[in-house]
């Protein structure tokens, strides 16, 4: 909401510049929290997984060659990630990739997201 509108609503009769400056100063205190910031995980509780198609400029690979999907897991607390390349996004290949990822973990997390 504009500071001018706020001044009208509260019945401000003083300096508009002073009101704008003070609204600008306290406005960050009233910004709603980002939902992504609410998430907190204890160590070794969760690990997230995703499947994507990397874009890499490999000069040894022909431009016409297919880009294979990569299945990646990332720990919620540590900068540890694994990413095997799988032949397709078919269910069998995804499950085989997931088993490969789970087999590469030192300890299993409680949840895989």
CORNORVEN-V445702 format. One record per residue. N is the residue number from 1. PHI is phi in whole degrees, -180 to 180 (999 if undefined). OMEGA is omega in whole degrees, -180 to 180 (999 if undefined). Layout:
BEGIN
n & phi & omega
N & PHI & OMEGA
N & PHI & OMEGA
END
This chain:
BEGIN
n & phi & omega
1 & 999 & -179
2 & -67 & 179
3 & -63 & 178
4 & -62 & 179
5 & -66 & 178
6 & -61 & -180
7 & -62 & 178
8 & -65 & -178
9 & -68 & -179
10 & -92 & 178
11 & 74 & -178
12 & -72 & -180
13 & -116 & -179
14 & -86 & -177
15 & -70 & 177
16 & -64 & -180
17 & -65 & 179
18 & -62 & 180
19 & -64 & 179
20 & -61 & -180
21 & -62 & -179
22 & -73 & 175
23 & -64 & 178
24 & -63 & -180
25 & -70 & -176
26 & -96 & -178
27 & -56 & -180
28 & -60 & 179
29 & -71 & -176
30 & -108 & 176
31 & -73 & 179
32 & -64 & -179
33 & -69 & 177
34 & -74 & -179
35 & -57 & 179
36 & -67 & 179
37 & -77 & -179
38 & -78 & -175
39 & -79 & 173
40 & -139 & -177
41 & -120 & 171
42 & -80 & -180
43 & -57 & 176
44 & 63 & 180
45 & -92 & -175
46 & -130 & 176
47 & -142 & -179
48 & -100 & -179
49 & -131 & 177
50 & -150 & 179
51 & -121 & -179
52 & -147 & 179
53 & -113 & -177
54 & -71 & 174
55 & -109 & -179
56 & -128 & 179
57 & -93 & 180
58 & -88 & -176
59 & -74 & -180
60 & -90 & -179
61 & -105 & -180
62 & -66 & -180
63 & -63 & -177
64 & -85 & -179
65 & -72 & -177
66 & -69 & 176
67 & -93 & -178
68 & -87 & 179
69 & -71 & 177
70 & -121 & 177
71 & -97 & -173
72 & -123 & 170
73 & -121 & -180
74 & -132 & 178
75 & -72 & -179
76 & -75 & -176
77 & -115 & -172
78 & -118 & 178
79 & -86 & -179
80 & -110 & 178
81 & -143 & 177
82 & -128 & -179
83 & -155 & 176
84 & -77 & 175
85 & -86 & -179
86 & -118 & -174
87 & -69 & -179
88 & -161 & 176
89 & -97 & 177
90 & -70 & -175
91 & -55 & -179
92 & -62 & 179
93 & -69 & 177
94 & -63 & 179
95 & -65 & 178
96 & -65 & 177
97 & -65 & 178
98 & -64 & 178
99 & -64 & 177
100 & -64 & 178
101 & -65 & -180
102 & -64 & 179
103 & -68 & -179
104 & -86 & -179
105 & -77 & 177
106 & -74 & 178
107 & -135 & -179
108 & -81 & 175
109 & -78 & 177
110 & -71 & -178
111 & -132 & 173
112 & -117 & -176
113 & -98 & 999
END
